[in-house]
């Protein structure tokens, strides 16, 4: 069983920065893709950024140039550095781990990010 614990959310002003962390525990393989998704009230969950075990990254167009995803495989942790935050970035952010070559996926409990104008 894999558990994902997110941290780092909060309330900030527009233009500020935040760093989200997601620590994975349990029996996991290092060959996993990890990512951040976000979901607002009444909206579908959407991909923000993802990173493979080898370090390849993928970003939503809306965050390119502002957000950076990274991972520390030794710590089983993925990070999301969010800069130049905008009010429209306000959402609950979820961490996801997908085990490559399987249909297994795990989600964190979510962390709220609120950006005031």
N, C-alpha and C positions, 0 to 999 in steps of 0.2 A: 504494500500500500504506500502510495506517495502522498505526502502532505506539502502544500505550498502555503507559505505565510508571507503576506505582503506587508510592507510598511512604507512610510514616507509621505503619505497623502496629507492634505491639510488645506487651509484657507490662505490664499495669497492674493496680492494685487496683480493686475495686468502688467506684463513686462517682467515679472519675477521668475524665479527658477525653483524647481523642486526636483528631488531625486527619489524615485521609487525603487524599492528593493523587493526581491522575491526569493526567499530561501526555500529550497526543496529538501525534504528529508524523507527517509525511507529507502526502499530498494529501487533505485533507479539506474538506468543505463546512461552513460555519458553520451551515447549516440541519440540525443533527443533534441528536438527543436523547442525552443522556449520563446514565449512571446507575451506581449501586452495587448489587451483588448480594452475597449471602453464601451459603456452603455449608459445612456441617459434614460430618464423616465419616459416610457412610451416609445422608445427607439430600439432598434435592433442592435445587438452587440456587434462592434466593428473592430477590425484589426487596426492597431496603432503601429506596432513594430514587431518584428520577429527576428530571431537569430538562430542559425543552425549550430550544431556542435563544432563545425569547422570555422564558424565565425562569419558566414555569409548573412547579410542583413537585408531586410525588406521593410519599407515604411509606407504608411498611408501618405498620399499626396499632401494632405492637409498639415502634416507635421514635418515633412522633409525640410532639412536645414535648421530645424528648431529642436528636435528631439534626437537623442542618441541612445541606442540600445547596446548593451555590452553584457558579457557574462564572465564569471570566474568559475571555471569547471572544478577547480580544486575545492571551492566553497559551495558548489552546487547552487550558485546564486546568479540571478539575472538582474540587471539594473536598467532603469529608464531615466536618463537625464533629460529633463524638460526645461528648456529655456524660452524666453520671450513668450511666456504663457499669455493666452488670450481668454476672454470670458467663454468663448465657445469650446474651450478645452475642458470646461466643467463637466464632470461625469464621474461615475464609479469606474475605477480601473481594475481590471482583472488580469492576473497572471495565468498563463496556460503552459503546460508541458505536454508535448506529444512525443510518444516513443516511436522512433523511426522504424518502419517495417511492420508496424502493428496498428491497430485501431485504438490503442489505449491513449487516453488523454486525461489530464487532471487539471482542475481549476482551483485557484485560490478563492478566498472569501470576498475579495474586493476591498479596495481602499478609495475613499472619497477624495476627489480633487475639486476644489472650488476656487475659481478665479474671479475676483471682483473687478469691476471696471472703475 
